[in-house]
Structures are given as C-alpha cells and as structure tokens.
Amino acid sequence: MKENKDHSVDVNEALMNKALSYLSKFSSTENKLKTILNSFSQKYLSSIKKDILDNEIIFVIQKCKNFGYIDDEKFTKTKIENYINLGKSKKNIVFNLKNYGINDLTIEKSIEEYFNSHKDNDFKAAIIFIRKKNIGPFFKKSLEPNPDKLFNKWYGSLARAGFNFEISKKVLNIKSSFEAENILCNIDN
C-alpha cells in the first residue's frame, strides 16, 4: 500500500475487496459486515488512523447497500422463513435476529408482515419441533405407566423452545403422526 496522502483510495479498495469476498460466500447484515471489516482493518490496516478507517468502513457498507449486496429487511424475511421451517417459535426467531444485530424496528415489521400473511406459523413450527424431538404424536414408545408425567415433560420442552401453552396443548392433542403431517401439508398450501 502507498504511504502517502492518497492512501484512502487503497484502504477503500482493500475494504471493498474484503466486503465483496465475504458477501460472495455469506448472506449478511450491515452489523455483521461492519464487524468483519473492523476485524480485517485491525489486522491488516493497523497503520491507518482509526477515524479514517471508520469513515471508509461506513462508505464501503453504504456502497454495498446501494448495490443491493446487503439488505437487512430481505435478510430478516429469509431468516424468519428458515427458522419457521426449522421449528423455531416466534420468541426464538426474535432472539436469533437480535443476535444478528438487526434493529428492533426491522425485526418487528418483518415478523408482523410474515405472521399476518402466513397463518398458523407458530403452530406449524411447533409441529416441526415435536416431529424433530419425537414427542407427542411422533412418540414411538408406549405412554404407560405415567402419561401425565410424560405430557408435563413435553409441555416443558415446548415452553423452553418458546411456544405458548395454547400452541403446546394444540400440538400435543394431535392424535397421530399421520394427522400431524397432514396438518403440515395443509398449512403449506
């Protein structure tokens, strides 16, 4: 890199190359990209002043947003869909999205839009969850000798996963795995 006054062009180019390299492999948020670029700049651009690096990082992130390489709203909507299909509750989804550094307003807006346009998402996620855990209608062993204890254990498992009592009760009252799978198929259509 050049050490004279036009070093910012090289810094910008290095940061943009790192951003493009990262974004070519991973879907990301603004916050995550900023973390990646800060880490890169501390390791490889430590001779440059921090305020110059911070300005260049902001510029690169804005450039990536303008090109459409990062979009927190799209990222959030995609993650919501993926989490539902993994059997995650609404509470769990919100928690995970906050860990990505997405702002509360974007999360709230995306969750509201998604859950208003797709009915029974928590119910669908709960069925997927019990299928993965082999509980409720997917339980393969006998319920004897103490079915109440087993049901309490299952309610606890669903509660820890973030499902409310009504949803838990509804999924655990499904009679068979065939009926549960049928419900899943009908929710998707």
C-alpha positions, 0 to 999 in steps of 0.5 A: 500500500502507498504511504502517502496522502492518497492512501484512502483510495487503497484502504477503500479498495482493500475494504471493498475487496474484503466486503465483496469476498465475504458477501460472495460466500455469506448472506449478511447484515450491515452489523455483521459486515461492519464487524468483519471489516473492523476485524480485517482493518485491525489486522491488516490496516493497523497503520491507518488512523482509526477515524479514517478507517471508520469513515471508509468502513461506513462508505464501503457498507453504504456502497454495498447497500446501494448495490443491493449486496446487503439488505437487512429487511430481505435478510430478516424475511429469509431468516424468519422463513428458515427458522419457521421451517426449522421449528423455531417459535416466534420468541426464538426467531426474535432472539436469533435476529437480535443476535444478528444485530438487526434493529428492533424496528426491522425485526418487528415489521418483518415478523408482523408482515410474515405472521399476518400473511402466513397463518398458523406459523407458530403452530406449524413450527411447533409441529416441526419441533415435536416431529424433530424431538419425537414427542407427542404424536411422533412418540414411538414408545408406549405412554404407560405407566405415567402419561401425565408425567410424560405430557408435563415433560413435553409441555416443558420442552415446548415452553423452553423452545418458546411456544405458548401453552395454547400452541403446546396443548394444540400440538400435543392433542394431535392424535397421530403422526399421520394427522400431524403431517397432514396438518403440515401439508395443509398449512403449506398450501 
